Amino acid sequence: MLFIGNSLTAANDLPSLVEAIAKANGDRISTKTIAYPNYSLEDHWERGDAKRAITKGKWSFIVLQQGPSALAESRVLLIDYAKRFAAEANRVSAKTALFMVWPSAARASDFDRVRFSYESSASEAGAIFLPAGQAWRIAWQRDPRLEFYGPDGYHPTQLGSYLAALVIYAGLTGTTPTRSGAGFVSKEESMILREAALQALGHSGN
């Protein structure tokens, strides 16, 4: 898997959490990450190294992420550059996925708009939709004490990144993880997060 994103992907080394979940469940996934603070997909496109990495690697999946993109103008750019990267991925027979993030805690009312932006981008680009931000909301419905936001109210805690990693792993492999692969997650939390991830992906629940 090639991850292209910003600090929301780099925080807590999200790709390594995906690898750990895979290993704990008898799979093997290797990842590479190209992520810079505050980068959008347009920034990555202009910089060029993400495009070069796509052409050089033998990837199964390209996972794309930028900021919340709740505003209409941000949505337009997300769709545009998701389609461009998806075209590059298609040339090397890799599947593209859109990793939906979350708004800042101060803008919690933006969750629906963030989801709409990422879901629309995935649809337009013919990509897989990975609703990590939606999984956060579902998990909070089950236990509002779960701490997914870090001290700045934007970047994720380890737990927040772990739930995103569950969504990515299950969404791309079609596998339901039965082992957590993370020592910092309690048995109770593991069950809640797994169920939230699967419900967000539409595998269970409403």
Phi, psi and omega in degrees: 000135173253122178261128177237115184191212180227208186293343177287334172275320183289330183303131179060017181049061181312314180302325179292330176293322176298316178299317182294319177297316179300312181300316181297336182253020173081015178251168175230119178232132173247145185229158169224143183236132170238104186215132178230145181304135174065015182280140169259173176294328176298317179299317178297318181298316181290324180294318172098336185290331177293318177298318179296321179296322178299315184288332184273331186267158175260080187267147169270322183223143171245116183257117185255140179208140166223197182294185184305324176058039181285333181285150183301318181292327177290324178297317180301316180291321178300314179297314182302308186280336171297318179295322179294314180292325178297323177296320177296318179297320180300327181294335180249018177059035175256147176271145179258145177225146177252116181270099178291126177264220187211156174281171174294158180301329180288344181238044183301335180292351181274357184308314182296322180290324176297315179299315181300318180298312183287322178294319178296319180296317178298317180297314182294325184269358184065037186250168177277135180265123181245093190276065181298316179300322177294322178297324175304312183297319180295318179296321178296328177298329181272328178206096183292353179278349181298129183261102179258333178273138173281186184302332181274000178070021180217304179287149186279153166286175174303321181295318178297318177293323181296317178296320176299319180295322176299315179298316181295313181298308182294321183292327183268330183262341185073013182259135174272113182290131179255345177240142189287318183076011182219118182290343183273000181256126179287165179299318179295314179298319181302318180294314180298314184291320178298314180296322179295318179298314182293321179294318179300323180281352179087013180280339180203162177072190183253000000 
